[in-house]
Amino acid sequence: MRVLSVAYPLAKVRPDTPGGAEQILLALDRALVRAGHESFVIAQKNSKIRGRLLAIPDLKGRIDNDAAVLMRGACRAAVRNAIKKLKIDIVHMHGLDFHEYMPPEGAPVLVTLHLPLAWYQPGALKTRRPCTFFNCVSGSQARSLPEAAGHLEHIDNGVDTDAWEQLPKQQGQSGYALSMGRICPEKGFHVAMDAASGARVPFILAGAVFRYGAHEEYFQKMIAPRLSKYCRFAGVANPERKKRLLYGARCLVVPSLVAETSSLVAMEALASGTPVVAFPNGALAEIVEDGLTGFLVKDENEMSLAIRECPGLSPEACRKAAAKRFSSAAMIEKYFETYGKIAACKAQMNGSHRH
């Protein structure tokens, strides 16, 4: 099987990229190579993948409309070139703006919708292009997908739970509260900072500030003024540092202000034995089992109380829930089954043309 994965052109694809779409693409790329398939990935030149990278230029400077137009054009040319020359069986698209560089008719396409559906262009999910399928990454997201879209049974995101179980962790472990991810307004990290301060618990924020004007302004106005010796910004965390941060935390705090379609970092926290405190927005209400693997809270005051109470939860209960519910092996198996169904669509199309 020859699979062409197309990344969001404005984000590099690397193990330290704080983006669910990029991490799922990486997991599938590794699995395809491991299983003996051919994996091609269209992504920025400084990306790190296991298969064959079909590089578009690195994005430099501020991410604005001009940069987006340039990167989408490069991505569109790379997609068309790959379809023309590489005998691709399936195109798997991961970007918010996938409709801008959708391949012409012919190659079957799977679009994984990693972000809230309202963020996509209205017409993008109503394409009449044949052999084009949409996949949601959680039950809560799938329930909001319009019936008109050609969607499949959703495939829940997953993480490599085995990779997070290497260190023993005792119930009652104190320590810092932790948040991780893209530093941007909708993630609400300033709320977590205030909640940890109210709980009198040290706080660490790890992640990247992407070069969007609104993201940089959010960091300067809402994050930087709250930093102190008790409230630190740790920057980007590579996979090993991420493990250490999650292991040492009393809890992961996910204060997202939008309906999250999934949360890989919440799954990784649970796999490492660390409970999660979150607003019940979108899929977070499905991931966190209130009172067992963390707490679902309504406001900043409840968040402060939950941060205090997290050492009373069982790390083993968190790990067991992650292993049972969030395995990347199960996710990959479902994607491979889906690839088979989509390849069959191409075979049916070819057969109908012959008749």
Number of C-alpha atoms within 10 A of each C-alpha: 17 15 22 28 26 25 24 22 28 22 19 21 27 18 17 19 21 26 21 19 24 23 20 22 22 22 20 21 23 15 20 21 15 13 9 9 14 17 23 24 28 25 29 25 15 15 19 17 19 17 20 15 19 19 16 21 14 16 19 9 9 12 14 12 9 9 16 15 12 14 21 20 16 19 27 20 14 20 22 14 13 18 18 10 8 12 13 18 22 22 26 22 26 23 23 23 18 24 18 14 19 20 21 11 11 15 21 25 26 24 23 23 25 23 20 18 19 9 9 16 13 9 8 14 20 13 13 10 14 15 20 22 20 20 23 27 23 24 17 20 23 22 11 12 19 12 10 9 16 18 19 13 14 20 20 24 25 25 26 17 23 14 11 20 18 10 10 10 16 12 15 14 19 17 14 22 30 28 28 26 23 18 24 22 18 15 19 18 26 22 22 28 30 18 25 28 17 16 18 14 19 19 26 22 26 20 21 20 20 17 15 14 12 13 17 17 15 20 18 12 11 18 22 14 10 17 15 11 8 15 22 18 18 13 15 19 20 14 12 9 12 19 19 14 22 27 23 19 25 29 33 30 32 27 26 21 16 15 19 22 24 28 20 20 22 27 30 25 29 33 30 29 33 32 35 33 31 26 25 23 21 21 19 26 19 14 25 24 16 17 15 17 28 28 27 23 20 12 13 18 15 16 27 23 16 24 28 19 18 27 21 16 23 20 26 19 16 24 25 16 20 27 19 10 17 23 20 21 15 16 19 21 14 16 18 15 11 18 21 14 12 22 19 15 17 19 14 13 16 12 10 9 8 7 6
